[in-house]
């Protein structure tokens, strides 16, 4: 599946019905999600692989990985309402994804004891809760051989320090995350946030 075709398919997925600001529940834009997934697929890290979508939200990255031929996809999400939407999204596309309700910082089975070939994630940036991204990075390193994550532009120097001895940045792609006004505290109709898609290898794997 080509980038544009994947983006169009992902654009048809349902988003949050009542997004929770404290969880930074923004739907990953289809174009950005497709770009991350095609980047991973280009490195041979989606097709035929086991993939964990960490903080899967309404399931965009998990569904995209399944569309690109992942052998197994698991979506881990704290909010059970989001899991319900994600399950419906996957069902609408006829995709097989295992949805797990749980916390990235203390995941339940079948994630707790697993190491996946690839982790994909769009973690919180910490805009509402300071350092909210760190448990996601920790969990990604614990449960993935390679990680693809979306991070706020300018985070890379911190990320390299935080990964020291545990993970290695293999590459980055600059992009933009376009956020529509979906919550009460938003004052503008749209905000464009510069981001980086970062590929990380866990040095323990």
VENCOR-V846325 format. One record per pair of residues at least 4 apart in sequence whose C-alpha atoms are under 7 Angstrom apart, sorted by the first residue. I is the first residue (numbers start at 1). J is the second residue. D is the distance in Angstrom with one decimal. If there is no record, write none. Layout:
# VENCOR-V846325
i: <I & I>
j: <J & J>
d: <D & D>
This chain:
# VENCOR-V846325
i: <1 & 1 & 1 & 2 & 3 & 3 & 3 & 3 & 4 & 5 & 6 & 6 & 7 & 7 & 7 & 7 & 8 & 10 & 10 & 10 & 11 & 13 & 14 & 14 & 15 & 15 & 16 & 16 & 19 & 20 & 20 & 21 & 22 & 22 & 24 & 24 & 28 & 28 & 29 & 29 & 30 & 31 & 32 & 33 & 33 & 34 & 35 & 36 & 36 & 37 & 37 & 37 & 38 & 39 & 40 & 40 & 40 & 41 & 41 & 41 & 45 & 45 & 46 & 46 & 46 & 46 & 46 & 47 & 47 & 47 & 47 & 48 & 48 & 48 & 49 & 49 & 49 & 49 & 50 & 50 & 50 & 50 & 50 & 50 & 50 & 51 & 51 & 51 & 51 & 51 & 51 & 51 & 51 & 52 & 52 & 52 & 52 & 52 & 52 & 52 & 53 & 53 & 53 & 53 & 53 & 53 & 53 & 53 & 54 & 54 & 54 & 54 & 54 & 54 & 54 & 55 & 55 & 55 & 55 & 55 & 55 & 56 & 56 & 56 & 56 & 57 & 57 & 57 & 57 & 58 & 58 & 58 & 58 & 59 & 59 & 60 & 61 & 61 & 62 & 62 & 62 & 63 & 63 & 63 & 64 & 65 & 65 & 66 & 66 & 66 & 73 & 73 & 74 & 74 & 74 & 75 & 75 & 75 & 76 & 76 & 76 & 76 & 77 & 77 & 77 & 77 & 77 & 78 & 78 & 78 & 79 & 79 & 80 & 80 & 81 & 82 & 83 & 83 & 83 & 84 & 85 & 86 & 87 & 87 & 88 & 89 & 90 & 90 & 90 & 90 & 91 & 102 & 102 & 103 & 104 & 104 & 104 & 105 & 105 & 105 & 107 & 107 & 108 & 109 & 110 & 114 & 115 & 115 & 116 & 116 & 116 & 117 & 117 & 117 & 118 & 118 & 118 & 118 & 119 & 119 & 119 & 119 & 119 & 120 & 120 & 120 & 121 & 121 & 121 & 122 & 122 & 123 & 123 & 123 & 124 & 124 & 125 & 125 & 125 & 125 & 126 & 126 & 126 & 126 & 133 & 134 & 135 & 136 & 137 & 138 & 139 & 140 & 140 & 141 & 144 & 145 & 145 & 145 & 146 & 146 & 146 & 147 & 147 & 147 & 148 & 148 & 148 & 148 & 149 & 149 & 149 & 150 & 150 & 150 & 150 & 151 & 151 & 151 & 151 & 152 & 152 & 152 & 153 & 153 & 153 & 155 & 156 & 157 & 158 & 159 & 160 & 160 & 163 & 163 & 166 & 166 & 166 & 167 & 167 & 167 & 167 & 168 & 168 & 168 & 168 & 169 & 169 & 169 & 170 & 170 & 170 & 171 & 171 & 172 & 172 & 172 & 172 & 173 & 173 & 173 & 174 & 174 & 174 & 175 & 175 & 175 & 176 & 176 & 176 & 176 & 177 & 177 & 177 & 177 & 178 & 178 & 178 & 178 & 179 & 179 & 179 & 180 & 180 & 180 & 181 & 181 & 181 & 181>
j: <5 & 6 & 68 & 6 & 7 & 34 & 35 & 38 & 8 & 9 & 10 & 34 & 11 & 30 & 31 & 34 & 12 & 30 & 60 & 64 & 30 & 89 & 85 & 89 & 27 & 58 & 58 & 82 & 25 & 24 & 25 & 25 & 128 & 129 & 124 & 128 & 32 & 33 & 33 & 177 & 34 & 35 & 36 & 37 & 61 & 38 & 39 & 40 & 197 & 41 & 64 & 65 & 42 & 43 & 44 & 45 & 46 & 45 & 46 & 47 & 49 & 118 & 51 & 65 & 68 & 69 & 70 & 68 & 69 & 70 & 71 & 69 & 70 & 71 & 70 & 71 & 72 & 117 & 70 & 71 & 72 & 73 & 116 & 117 & 118 & 70 & 72 & 73 & 74 & 116 & 117 & 118 & 119 & 73 & 74 & 75 & 116 & 118 & 119 & 120 & 61 & 62 & 74 & 75 & 76 & 119 & 120 & 121 & 75 & 76 & 77 & 104 & 119 & 120 & 121 & 76 & 77 & 78 & 104 & 121 & 123 & 62 & 75 & 76 & 77 & 77 & 82 & 83 & 86 & 82 & 83 & 85 & 86 & 63 & 86 & 64 & 65 & 120 & 66 & 73 & 75 & 67 & 90 & 95 & 68 & 69 & 70 & 70 & 73 & 95 & 97 & 98 & 97 & 98 & 99 & 98 & 99 & 100 & 99 & 100 & 101 & 102 & 83 & 100 & 101 & 102 & 103 & 101 & 102 & 103 & 83 & 101 & 84 & 101 & 85 & 86 & 87 & 99 & 101 & 88 & 89 & 90 & 91 & 99 & 92 & 93 & 94 & 95 & 96 & 97 & 95 & 107 & 108 & 107 & 135 & 136 & 139 & 135 & 136 & 139 & 111 & 112 & 112 & 113 & 114 & 143 & 143 & 144 & 143 & 144 & 145 & 144 & 145 & 146 & 144 & 145 & 146 & 147 & 140 & 144 & 146 & 147 & 148 & 147 & 148 & 149 & 148 & 149 & 150 & 149 & 150 & 133 & 136 & 150 & 132 & 133 & 132 & 133 & 151 & 152 & 130 & 131 & 132 & 133 & 137 & 138 & 139 & 140 & 141 & 142 & 143 & 144 & 147 & 202 & 202 & 201 & 202 & 205 & 200 & 201 & 202 & 199 & 200 & 201 & 197 & 198 & 199 & 200 & 197 & 198 & 199 & 195 & 196 & 197 & 198 & 155 & 195 & 196 & 197 & 194 & 195 & 196 & 194 & 195 & 196 & 159 & 160 & 161 & 162 & 163 & 164 & 169 & 167 & 168 & 202 & 203 & 204 & 200 & 201 & 202 & 203 & 200 & 201 & 202 & 203 & 199 & 200 & 201 & 199 & 200 & 201 & 198 & 199 & 196 & 197 & 198 & 199 & 196 & 197 & 198 & 195 & 196 & 197 & 194 & 195 & 196 & 192 & 193 & 194 & 195 & 192 & 193 & 194 & 195 & 190 & 191 & 192 & 193 & 190 & 191 & 192 & 189 & 190 & 191 & 186 & 188 & 189 & 190>
d: <6.4 & 6.3 & 6.5 & 6.1 & 6.1 & 6.2 & 6.8 & 6.5 & 6.2 & 6.3 & 6.2 & 6.1 & 6.1 & 5.2 & 5.2 & 5.4 & 7.0 & 5.4 & 6.5 & 7.0 & 5.3 & 5.8 & 6.9 & 6.5 & 6.2 & 6.0 & 6.7 & 6.6 & 5.3 & 6.5 & 5.7 & 6.2 & 5.8 & 6.9 & 5.8 & 7.0 & 6.9 & 6.2 & 6.1 & 6.8 & 5.9 & 6.1 & 6.3 & 6.3 & 6.1 & 6.0 & 6.1 & 6.3 & 6.6 & 6.0 & 6.9 & 6.6 & 5.9 & 6.7 & 6.6 & 5.3 & 6.2 & 5.3 & 4.9 & 6.6 & 6.4 & 6.3 & 7.0 & 6.4 & 6.7 & 6.7 & 5.1 & 6.1 & 4.5 & 4.4 & 6.7 & 6.1 & 4.8 & 4.4 & 5.1 & 5.1 & 6.6 & 5.9 & 6.3 & 5.7 & 4.6 & 6.0 & 5.4 & 5.2 & 6.4 & 6.8 & 6.1 & 4.8 & 6.4 & 5.9 & 6.1 & 4.8 & 5.7 & 5.9 & 4.9 & 5.9 & 6.4 & 6.3 & 4.7 & 6.3 & 6.5 & 5.5 & 6.2 & 4.7 & 6.2 & 5.9 & 4.9 & 5.7 & 6.3 & 5.3 & 6.9 & 6.8 & 6.8 & 6.4 & 5.2 & 5.5 & 4.6 & 7.0 & 6.9 & 6.5 & 6.7 & 6.8 & 5.2 & 5.6 & 5.2 & 5.9 & 5.4 & 6.7 & 7.0 & 5.2 & 6.4 & 5.5 & 4.2 & 5.8 & 4.6 & 6.1 & 6.1 & 7.0 & 6.4 & 6.3 & 6.1 & 6.2 & 6.1 & 7.0 & 6.3 & 6.6 & 5.7 & 5.1 & 6.4 & 6.5 & 5.2 & 6.3 & 5.8 & 4.7 & 5.9 & 6.2 & 4.8 & 6.0 & 6.2 & 4.8 & 5.9 & 6.2 & 6.5 & 6.4 & 5.1 & 5.6 & 6.7 & 5.4 & 4.6 & 5.0 & 6.5 & 6.8 & 6.3 & 5.9 & 6.6 & 6.1 & 6.0 & 6.7 & 6.8 & 6.4 & 6.2 & 6.2 & 6.1 & 7.0 & 6.1 & 6.6 & 6.1 & 5.0 & 6.9 & 6.9 & 5.9 & 5.6 & 6.2 & 5.2 & 6.6 & 6.1 & 6.1 & 5.3 & 6.9 & 6.3 & 6.0 & 5.3 & 5.3 & 6.8 & 6.9 & 6.1 & 4.4 & 5.3 & 5.8 & 4.7 & 6.4 & 5.7 & 5.2 & 6.5 & 5.4 & 6.0 & 5.0 & 5.8 & 6.2 & 5.4 & 6.3 & 4.7 & 6.2 & 5.9 & 4.8 & 5.9 & 6.4 & 4.9 & 6.7 & 5.7 & 5.0 & 5.7 & 6.3 & 6.9 & 6.0 & 5.3 & 6.7 & 5.8 & 6.8 & 6.5 & 4.8 & 5.3 & 4.7 & 6.0 & 6.5 & 6.2 & 6.0 & 6.0 & 6.3 & 6.2 & 6.0 & 5.5 & 6.5 & 5.5 & 7.0 & 6.1 & 5.4 & 5.6 & 5.6 & 4.5 & 5.9 & 5.7 & 5.0 & 6.3 & 6.8 & 5.6 & 4.7 & 6.4 & 5.6 & 5.4 & 6.8 & 6.6 & 5.8 & 4.6 & 6.4 & 6.6 & 5.5 & 5.3 & 6.4 & 6.5 & 4.5 & 6.3 & 5.4 & 4.3 & 5.4 & 6.0 & 6.1 & 6.5 & 6.1 & 6.0 & 6.2 & 7.0 & 4.9 & 6.8 & 6.0 & 5.4 & 6.6 & 6.3 & 5.5 & 4.4 & 5.1 & 5.4 & 5.2 & 6.5 & 6.7 & 5.9 & 4.5 & 6.5 & 5.4 & 5.5 & 6.7 & 6.0 & 5.2 & 6.2 & 5.5 & 4.5 & 6.2 & 5.5 & 5.1 & 6.7 & 6.0 & 4.5 & 6.4 & 6.1 & 5.3 & 5.8 & 6.3 & 5.6 & 4.5 & 5.4 & 5.7 & 5.0 & 6.2 & 6.5 & 6.8 & 5.8 & 4.4 & 6.2 & 5.5 & 5.1 & 6.2 & 5.7 & 4.4 & 6.5 & 5.7 & 6.4 & 4.9 & 5.8>
